[in-house]
Amino acid sequence: MWVKTEFYGVVAQAPDMVPGFKEGYRRFEQQVVLRGLSKGLLTNYGRNVAHLALHFGRCPESLSVEEINGYLYHKASDEKVCESYIKHMVFGIRMWLRLFGKEEEAIRIPVMKKSHSLPEVLSKNECKELFKASKSFKHRFLLAFGYSTGMRLSELRFVKISDIDVDRKRVRIHQGKGKKDRYVILSSYIKSRLPIYLESYKPERYLFEGSRPGQEMCERSIQNIMIEALKKTNIKKDVSLHTLRHSFATHLLEDGVDIYTIQHLLGHSQIRTTIVYLHIAQVLPKTAKSPLDTLYNFKDATTV
């Protein structure tokens, strides 16, 4: 059983189409809130379990492990969805099953082994090409702001005007991934154009608002801004808005910023997540000097 989702979301469809899903989802939502998990996690997990329920026409807790694994296999092999999608789907299904006391079944659902491919990044010239591609100043400003701060899409959406500290040239991110606050860079370039942007579009609360004043722009709209801008460039790489974050980190490394500072700016909890950029950045090796020479600022006058 498969239901098209053009008109309304799968989470809205499932309670009407699948007996018992409405009550199950209510319990699921309560657990997410009580455990202090993010709204984005509820959206991702909820959508995935709703897709599963609509596919079979039954609630996930009534399915066998074999049925669930067959569904995951279909997604991975036939529809060729990405590993990240499968991973979040498995985590969402496991959480749902445990909610209904099916711990053993949850454990038996495997997670795809993550591949270690390097992320795609844009060169600095490609970034320039992208940022001038759109005719809309708002769209150009949004893409440049996203790159200049290295924010995740989920963070970029919720930046409030009040989060921007112009004098100290930094932007506060509230409850980013892992429910942590942090500060990121406010570019001098962005700072110089911020008054023009605010005067032109007059956002009420969020820096980037959608069609409704005072409401944040939705993820799909921001993704479409990136997609439409890319169409007007000569960039052939397989990139998304998240590529700007990868490019931000890589370019910082190439500009000589240390890996620990980049880890903090990106909001990574583990340094190993940040180290991947060392494999991408084009950093010239430096000649090592003895610390004794730097201690006394000694310079060798001899030539070889």
ABEGO torsion letter per residue (X at the ends): XBBBAAABBAAAAAAAABBGAAAAAAAAAAAAAAAGBBAAAAAAAAAAAAAAAAAAGBBAAABBAAAAAAAAAAAAAAAGBBAAAAAAAAAAAAAAAAAAGBAAAAAABBBBBBBABBBBBBBAAAAAAAAAABABAAAAAAAAAAAAAGBBAAAAAABBAAABBAAAGBBBBBGBBGGBBBBBBBBAAAAAAAAAAAAAAGBAABABBBABBGBBBBAAAAAAAAAAAAAABABABBBBAAAAAAAAAAAAAAAGBBAAAAAAAAGBABAAAAAAAAAABBBBBBBBBBAAAAAAGBBBABBX
